[in-house]
């Protein structure tokens, strides 16, 4: 948006441009705006900023240093290097000369030819133009794949070069699971040798699900072990390979762009929000912000052990706010349309589609049909986003014949009033209609970044948006500075309000949420498919669920309304205090979605991961975590064959066998409300028939879930304890 639209018009004697009358206030305006200044602000009339203020913001913005090259030994950065701006650059000449800035990063896209072909890509970033080559497969005659130059950074004053190369990979599924070796050769660097696993033909993928892979301001100090849970991911991958890792949003954190040392520090420090919103995003400031995002992306994707995981496990990602900046899309419209905020969105989009999707930023916009023909997994939203001037990128794929996946891009369309546009939902459901096949598809995984079955905090949202409470506090904050952390640096609202308004269950989005859930339930019934929703965002683990009311007497395996919301967050960021999680636990009431559907959180966290002591809060677990999802096969055994628990912690199936880990199958008529999870005190070493890791029990074609909870946040090995349950297929 041009800066002129944000400036205050030239005033005349009556205080308004060209002698015109003040904008007429509606009833809503008269409540929200207690003064003419606030009324003008509500109508987008913002003050002009002086050239001196703009100069201070621009010249005070430091130019971020270029990303340091990956070492000559192809080792990524240590966590302490990534988070220490004063960390020394490589000292030996060989390291300094390496052109490799980032990678390899693996991506999975789709399967073809009746699930016999696997499609994906690998990405590397170099500091100079080259002709890199990937050799696919071991042996004497590996397949040669030329690197395709995807994107070239425009160099300029202080702007460092970057050349993005993508290698398209197509591999045939075989009768057994196999490891695919690959080697990338780059002139001036040692060969990079890695391997990834693909499932056997006709088999479901082993899935890793994670979210919130980074740190909010100061969280890295609380989590001194850094991204340690990725060490546990790698151990489990070594024991039984993951075929895909699904990123549920916030794969990288960009909030520090406006923190001390970031190029928007001076902008964030401006006391007047209206002046801040009017600052021009000029070329110099834009270049500095762009350099920051580029370096931040390279450095984070180079941070071990996350870097190692991205080179071994192909990823599928959907972005969320922290991939851009905290709360993006959920602030007031006038702030979202400010030059700096729109500029941030455009820059973040570019690096997101490159690092996380291996797409050229301009490809979907310039030639959408060609781009989508080449990338059939992607669903372009019908319209550009309101603040990010690109079409949203949702994803539809398969994880084997039995499991379909759709990831909703819930950030690009987002405003304070909507999460996705109505025509976006129509396009997503049209794609689901095409890709989910009745009789073949057993499970549909739907990725929504923010939880949809979660305790309501409308009372807190109302309190934080109440003018009677907030205005006096804002005045005190301005006058004294003693409440500096209470209000955010963007639109001046209470700091937590954007987080609350991000949620599906908040008052602004409740109708949209309920409509989506009912639409998913009807789709499940029509297709005979079990739907499970994956979410992150909230920095704790929980299991929400929708299910048919008791009066309908429908067992969960036949209940099309039974939709589990698996909430796994965060794999890296710091969890909230236990007291916050306990508030959520206490707010876990039985809610009624409509006349047919109830919802609440599952009780699963009965013992502590740290010392096995009993926990009062059985519904939310405030520790770092990730989730493992697998499809059960013939011969899988109930978890309780190896674990003893209290009689009250399971349900009794016909024949008297105690069934834990989530459900009883067949004609057991176990209602969803009675289902609960159980602790799996084996660190994923319990095996069935010598080769199958158990995560719960549900019989054939159930999803077996294990949520891995961090045992000790100070332990750099990142060891976890599993808590299991299962989700049955939808039976006729």
N, C-alpha and C positions, 0 to 999 in steps of 0.2 A: 504494500500500500504506500502511495506517495506520502511524504511527510506533510505536505500541505493539508491533507485531509484531517490531520491531527492537530493543526494549529488553531489557536483562538482567532476568530475573525477580527478585522479592524473594528474597534469599538467606536460608537458615536455617543452623542450626549446621553442617550438612554441606556447605554451599556451594551448594545447589540449591533451586529453588523448592518450597515446601510439603513439604520433606523428601524429595522424590523423588530417585531414584537418577540418577546422571549418564547421559546418552545412551550406549547401548551402541555401541562402536566396531566397525565392520566391519574386515576385513583391509585394505581400501583406506584407511580412515580412519587406521589405525594406521601406515601408511606415510607418509601425507600430513601427519599431525598429530603433532608430537613433544611436545606439551604439552597439558594440559587446556584452556588458553586457545585453542589452535589448534583443538582438537576442538570446543569450543563454537562457535567461529567457523564451522567447517565445517557445523555443524547449524543455522546461522542465529541463534544466540544472541549478540546484539551488546550492547555496553555502552550504558548510558544516558548521554546527554550532559547537561551542566549547562545551566540556562537562560542562564547567562552566556556559555557557548560559542555557543549558538544566537543569542543577541542580538548577539554580536560578528560572526557570519557575516552576519546579516540587516542590521544597521545599517552594517556595513562595506561592504556592496554598493552601489556607486554606481548611480544611475538614469541610463541612457544618454540622451543628448540626442536629441530627435526627428530624423528624417531631414530633411536640408535639401532644399528644393524644387529641382526642375529649373529651370535658368535660363530667363529669359524668351525666350531664343533657342533653347530646346529642345536645349541642349547638355548632355551628361552631365558627370559629375565627372572631373577628372584623377585618375590613379592616386595621386599624392602626397596629394591631398585625402582620398581614401578611407582611406588608411593612416596619416594624421596626425590623432590625436584633437584636436589644438589648431588644426586648419585653420580659417581664418575662415569664418563663415557669409556668405551673399550680402550684399553691401554696398548695392546700389542697391534702392530701394523696389519697383521693378517685379519684381525677382527674388524679394524677400521675400514679395511678395503672391501669387506664382504658387501655385495649389493643386496642381500636378502634383508628386507625390512620386516616382513611378516609372513607367516604361513609355514607349512601348508595348512589350509582349513578345508575340511571335507564337507560336502553338502550332498544330501540325498534328495531326489525329486520325485521319481515315479517308477512304476513297472510297466512293461509292455509285452506284447505277444503272449497273451494268456499267462501272465505272471512268470514268464521264462527269462525276461531281460530286466536287469537292474540299471537304472540311469542316475547319474549324479555328476559331481565335478569336484575339482580341487582348485584352490586359489592361492596364489602367492603375490606378494607385493615387493617390487624391486626399486632400487634407487636410480637405476638407469635402464635405458631400453636394451633389450636383449632378445635372444631366441631360445627361451627355455624349452626343455623337452621332458615329458613324463614317459617312463617306460613301465608299462602295465603288465604285471605277471612276472613270475620268476623264470628260471630256466635259461636256455641258450638263445631263445628267440622271442623276447617279450614284445608286446605290441607298442609301437611308437605313437605317442600323442603329442602333437605340436601345441605349444601354449598360444592361446588367442589373446591378443592385446585388447583388454576389455575397456580400459579407461586410462587416460594419461592426465596427470595434474598439470595445470598451467603454472609454470614457474614465474616468479616475480620477486619483488623486493622482500626478502626474508621468508619467502614461501619455498619450501623444500620440494624436490621432485618426488613423484610416486608413479610407478607403472604397475597396473593390475593385470595379471595374466590368469586366464582360466583354462583348465584342462577338462574337456568333456570326457566322461568315463561311462562306458557301457560294458556290462559284464553279464554273462549268462549264469542263471541259477543252475545248480547241479543237484544230483540226488541227495547229497549230503551238504551240510553247512561247510563253507570253505573260507579260508583266509586269502585275501587278494593282496599280493605284494605290489608295491609301486615305488619307483625311484624317480626323483626329480633332479635334473641336471641343469645348473645355471653357471654360466661362465663367471669365474671369479669366486665361486663358492664350492664347498665340498658337496658331493651328492647327498640328497636327503632320502633316506630309506625308511619306509613305513609300510604298514599293512592294515587292512580293515576286513571285517567279517561280513559276509552276506548269508542270509538264511538259505536252507535247502529249498528246492523247488516245491511250491505248494505249502510251505510251512509259514507260520506267523513269525513276525520279527520279535526279537527281544528288545524291549523299549526302555530307555532311560528318560525320565521326565524331570525337568528342573526349571527354576526361575530365580530372578533377583540375584544375578551373578555379578555383584559389585558392591561398592560401599557408599552409603550416604555420608554426609559430612561428619567426620569424627568416628565413624563406625569401625574404621580400620584399626583404630587404637584399642577399641574394646575387643576386637577379634584379632589378637596379635598373631595368631597362627596363619592368618591370611586365608587364601582360598583352599584350605586344607582338605575339604570334603572331596575335591577332585582326586586326591590320592586314593580315597576309598573307592571312588568310581573306577579308577584304573585297576585297583586290586580285583574288584568284582568283574570287570571286563576281562581281565586275565583268566579268572576262574571260569566264566561263562560269558562269551562276548555279547556286547550290545550291538544290534544291527542298526539302530538309529537312536539319536538323542534329540528329544523335542524340547526346544527352548520356549518357555511360556511367557517371555517378555522380560525386559530389563537384562538382556544379555551383557550389557555394558552400562555403566553409570556415567552420565555426562553432567551431573549437577555442579561439579567443581568448576565449570566454565565461568561461574559468577562468584566463586569463592576466592579468598586471598591467593594471589598469584595467577588467577585466571584473567582472560582478556576482558571480561565483563564485570570485574570487581568494582571499578569506579562507577559503572552504570548502576549496579545493585546498591551501592552506597548512597545514591541520591535520595534525599529525604522526601522530596515531592514525587508521589507516584505519577501524577499527571505530567510532570516534567520528564520523568523516566520513560513514560509511554510515547513521548514526542521526540525522543532522541533519534536522529537519522542513522540508519544502518549504512554508512558510507562505505566506499570501496576499501579504505584502509582498515576500518573496524571489521568489515566482512572478511578480509584476508586474514586478519589475526584470529578471528573466531574459527574460520575454516582450518587454519593451521593447527589450532588447538584440538579440534575434533579429529583431524587426521592423525596427529601424534598420539592422542589419547587412545584411538582405536588400535593403532599398531602396537602400542605398548601393552594394552590390556590383552589383546589376542596373543601377545608374546609372553605373557606371564605364566610361569609354571606353577602348578601342574595342569592348569587349564589348557595351555598351548598343546601339551602332549595329547590331551583328550580330543581336541579338535582335529588333530592329525590322524587319529586312530578310529574315531567314531563319527560317521556322517551325521550331519545335523539338519533339522527342519526348524525354522524359527519364525515366530511372530513377535513384532516389537510392541513396546509399551512406553509409558511416559518417560522413564529414566533413560531410555535409549536416546531421548531428545533432551528433556530437562524435566525436573520434578513437576508433576501435575499438568503437563502440557495438554491443552484441550479442555481442561475443566475450570479454567479461569474465566472471568467475565469477558464477554465478546470484545469490548473496546480494548482490553489489554492484549488479548490474543491477536488482534489486528494491528498492534503497534509494529513499527518497522523492525525493531530488534527481535521481537518474538517471532514474527513471520520469517525473518532471516535465519533465526536459529532452526526453525522447522525445516526450511529448505536445505540447509547444510546437513542437518542430522539425517534427513531422508537420503541424501546422496551417499553418505558413508554407511548407512544401514543397508541399502540395496546392494552395495558393493561387498562389504565384509560378510553380511549374513545371508544374502541371496545370490551373490555372484552374478549380478545383472548390471549392465551399463545403465547409469541413472536416467539417460534420455531415451532408452529403448522403448519402454511402454508408452511414453507420451508421443513419440514421433511416429511409431508404427505399431500400434497396439495389436493388430491382428497377426502381423509377422512375429512380434515378440511372443505372443501367447501360443502360436503354432510351434515355435521352437521350445517353449517352456509350458507344456500342457498342464502342469500341476497348478499353475497360478490362475486366480480368478481376479480379473480387474474389476473394481467397483465401477458402477455406471457413471459416477460423477467424481470430479475432483473434490478433495477435502476443502473445508471452508478456510483453513489457515495454511495448510500444506497443499500447494497447488498441484497435486498429483492425485491420480486415482489410487484408492486403497489396494493393497496386495494381499488377498487372502489365498489360502492354499488348500487344494484337495488332492489326496494321494491315497495309496494303499500300503499297508504294512503286511503284505501277504494276502491271499484270497479271502481270509476270514475277517480281516480288520480293515475298515476304511477310516480315513482321517480327514478332518476338515479344520483348518485353523482360521478363525475369524480375525481379521484385522480390525480391532475395536478402537484404534487410536486415530487413524487418518480422517475418518468421518466425524470424530467426536467434537461436540461442543458442550457447553454447560447444560444444555437441554436434551441432547440426544447422544446416544452411543454409536448407532449406525443408522444411516438413512433407510427409509422403508424400501426403496428400490434395491438397496444393497442386500437386505434380507431376501428379497425375491430372487436376486441373482444367485445367492448362496444356496437357497433351498432348491432352485432349479438345477444347480450343479449336483447337489446331494441326490436329487431324484434320478439323475443320470448315472452317478457313480456307485450308489448303493443298490445292490442287486438282491432282490428277495430270494430267499432260499440258499444264497451263497454267503452273503455278508452276515456274519454273526454279531459283530460289534462295530459301532461307529463311535470314534473318539472325536469329541468336539472341543477344540481349544478356545477358551475365553480367558484373556489375561487376568481379569479380576473375578473373584468368586461370585457365583450367582445364588448359591444356597448357603447363606451365611447369616449370623445374628444381625438383627436390625439395630442401628444406632440412630434412629431418626430423632430421638429426644436430644442427643448430643448435637446433631446437625442443626436442629432448630435453635438450640441455645447459642451455637457459634455464629448463626446468621441473624440473631435477634438484634435489631438496632438499639433496643433499650439496654442491652448488655454490652454490645461491642463498641458503640460510639464513645462512652466514657473511658473505656479501657484504651481505645485508640488515641484519645486526647491525652491521657496520662503518658502513653508510650511516646507520643511526639514531644510532649513537654519535658519529660524527664529521662527518657531512654531506658527506664528500668524494666520495661516489658518488651525489649527488643526482639526476643525470640518468640513472642506470642503471635506476631503478625508477619506474614511472608513478605518477601521483597518485591513481589510482582504487583498484585492488585490490592494489597493492604488488608486482605481478609485474614481471619484467624488461620494460623499456620496449618492446622489439621483439616480445615474445611475442604480444601481441594482433594484430600485423600478420601474424605467421607463422600463427596460429590462424585468421585470416581466410581463408587460402588453401585452395582445394579439395584440394590435394595434401598438406595436413598430415595427420598421423596420425589426428586426430579425424574428418576428413571424407572420408578416402580411399575407403571403401566407398560412401558416398553419391555421390561424384564418379564412380567407375567405373560405377556403376549408371546414372547419368544419361547418360554418354557412350555406353554400349551401347544405351540406349533411343533416343537420338538417331540412332545408326547404323541401327538397325532401322527407325526411322521414315523415314529417308532412302531406304532400300531399298524399303519399302512404297510410298512416294509417288513415287519416281523424282525426288527433289529434292536438289539440292546444299545442304548445311548449312554455314554459316560462322558461327563464334562471335566476337562482338565483346567485348573486355574492356579495362579500364583499370587504375587503382589503383596500379600499381607504379612510376610515374614514370620509365619508360623505354619504348623501342619494341622490339618483338620479334614474331616470327611463329612460334607453335607449331603443331603439326599432328599429327593421328592418321591412320594409313593402314594398309592391309593388309600383312601380313608378306611378305617377299621370296619365300618358298616358295610363296605363293599366286599370284604372277606376274599381278597385276591392274594394268593401266594406270590412272593416276589418274583419267582422265575416265570410267572405268567402275567406279571403286572407291567403293562407298557408305560405306565406313569412312573415306574421306578427308575429314576435317573440319579446316579451318584455323581457328586461334584468332588473330585479328588483335588485337594488343596495342598500343594507342596511348595513351600517358600520359607526361607531363602536358602539357596545352596552356598551362598557366600556372605551376604549382608548380615548385620547383627539382628537378632530377634528382639521383639519388644519385651519390656519387663514382665515378670510373671504376674504381677498385679493386673496388667492390661489384659493378658490372656484369661485371667480369672473373671474379669468383668464380662468378657465375651462368653465364657462358660456359663455365667449366671444369666446372661441374656439368651441362652439357648432354650427358647420356649418352643412349644409346638405351635407352628403357624399354619394357617389354612390358606393355601394359594387360591383355591376356588372351592366349589361344592364337592369336588371329587378328590382333591390332592392335599395332603399334609406335607410338612417339611420340618426338618430339624437336623442337628449334628449327631453323628454316630459316636457312641462311647467306644473308645479304642485304647486310649492312653492310660491303662490301669496301673502300670508300674513305671518307675523312673528308669530312663536309659542309663543314668549315671550309677545308681546303686541298687536298683531293683526294689526300692521302697515303694509303698503304695502311694498313689497320687490322688489328691482330691479332685483335681481338674482332669476329667477323663475325655473331654471333648476338644480341647485345643492344646497344642504343645509348642511353647515358645523356644525352640532350639533350631539350629540350622538343619536342613534335611534335603533329601531328594527321594524320588520314587522310582520303583522298578515295576514294570508291567509285562506279564507274560501270559500266553494262552495255555491253559491246561490241556493235557493230552490223555489218551487212554492209558490207564495204569498209574496215573498220579494218585497219591495216597493222602488221606486227611492229615493235616498238620498235627493233630492231637495224638497221633501214634508215637510221637517223640516228645511231646510237651504236656505236662500236667498243669491244669488250671482249676480255679474254683468252679464248683458246679453251676454257679449262677452266670458264668461267662460264656456259655454256649447254649445252643438249642439242641433238643433231642430229636434225632431223625427216627424214622420207622426202623425197627430192628434194634433200637436201644443204643446205637452208636452215638457217641458224643461228637458233634460237629462244630469245629471252631473256624476261625479265620474268615467268617463272614456269612456263611449260609449253608442250608441243607438243600439238596437238589431232589429232582424227581417229583413225587407226589406228596412231599412232606408238608405242604401247606404252611410254610414258615413265612409270616408277614415281615415286610422290610423293617418295620419299626423295632422288631425284636432282635435284629441282626446287630452284632457288634464285632469288633476286631479283637485281636489278641497279640500279646508280645511274642516275638519270635527270637528267643535268646540264643541265637546260633551264628550271628554275624554272616548269614547266608552260606553257611557250610553244611547245613542239613541237606542231604540229597536223596532223591528217589531213584531207585534202580541204578544207582551209581553215577548218573549223569544229569539228573534234573534237579535244579535248585527249587525248593518249595517256598512259596510265599503266601500260602493260604490254601484252601480247598474249596472247590466248587464243582468237581466232576468235569467231564469232558466239555470243552469249549467255553469254560468259564474264564474270565479274566482274573488272574492271580496277582494280587497287589501287595507290594511291600514298601512301606514308607520308612526310609532309613534315617534315624534320628542321631545327631551327633552326641557322642558320649561325653567328651571333654573339649571345650572350645579352645583350651590352651595346647592341646595335642596337635602337633603339626602333621601327624600321620592321618588325622581326620577320621578316626574309627567311628563306626556307627552301630546302632542296634536297630533291628528290623521289627516292625509292627505290621501284622498281616491281616488281610481279609480278601474275600473274592466276590466277584460280580457274575451272576449266572447269565447265560444267553437268554433271550426271550423265547420261551417255549409256547407253542400253540395251545 
